[in-house]
Amino acid sequence: MVRFVLVVSLIAIGVPADAYVHFSAGFGGSKWGADPTAGTPAVVTWGFMPDGTTVEPAFELDPWGFPGQTGFSGTSDLSSLRERIDVTQGHGAGAFDAALERAFATWSEAANIIFVGPVTDPGLPFPAAGATTPDIRIGAFLPAEGHSFNNVGAVGFGPPGFGPDPLAGDVLFNLAANFDIVAGAEDVTPLPAFTNDLEGLFLHELGHAAIGLGHPSWDGETPDQRVMYVGDYENAEAPFCCQTINRELHPDDMAGAWYAYGIRGDFNGDGIVDAADYTVWRDGVGDEHVAGDYTPWAAHYGAVRPTDPGAYAIPEPSALLIVMAALIPLPFQGRA
């Protein structure tokens, strides 16, 4: 069986490969938060679509490849995926939810984005008008027969500014794919064939849905351990992705998150983590906002927030999804 990766069509035009690429490069502001300005913090809610949540019949996951088709079969059934992880694979009660919560924490430990959840989802159809609570809605659907959704473990949709609000931020798992919480070492332990590591996959999809990151070109590292890297099919020398456990952010992934929301530990908001921020932290100990932030300040000391979202152009006239451009066959599991 051959899996595929759905590749976002972010095409570099006359520039070297970027270490990260943010959707703002083609769409202006594309982030969560009351302030759409890059570098400002955000609070984002998340929650689970109730089992039985339907899909709007007019929605098209892949309007270029499969016009007139939603891409999904049936209704959302997260309970079955949760049971597969917790019970069938023996990881224990709460293991599915804990893996997702660790992925949220990984991004929030890097950048000034706070996730609040799980928040109750009222169960409106995906992505119906007004279906904006919580901000990030998480569901799990079977793919329609023959549709490109068959070929990835999950899809994630960019923040407001990249797509319409009812769609923005949602993450949908493919119930036909194989998932596990793979035991082993970061960047070392290989993933079993045709298996998506749940935490690593969700971390990648949050890079789209929460942070607004696209898929970067190969930047010369082999293997390439950037969470957002899915391969570079314009470069014959580029390595494949997703072959080992990958649950930690590469410096390039963090730079993209810093561009969007600012650096966790930059308490005075000047774009640099330095001794001046320590003074702010020290004077504010006991304040809810800074009391627990010494560790990220120390971890990010010397970091400078990037100001360039990435020199990429998006050629589609109406590119609302992060998963539209090309189907590239690869002999392993895929992420979009």
Salt bridges, closest charged atoms under 4 A:
ASP97 OD1 - ARG82 NE 2.78
ASP121 OD2 - ARG137 NE 2.66
ASP180 OD1 - HIS91 NE2 2.62
ASP197 OD1 - ARG247 NH2 2.63
GLU199 OE1 - ARG102 NE 2.79
GLU221 OE1 - HIS250 NE2 2.92
ASP224 OD2 - ARG226 NH2 2.63
ASP252 OD2 - ARG226 NH1 3.98
ASP252 OD2 - HIS250 ND1 3.75
ASP283 OD1 - ARG282 NE 3.27
ASP293 OD1 - ARG264 NH2 2.38
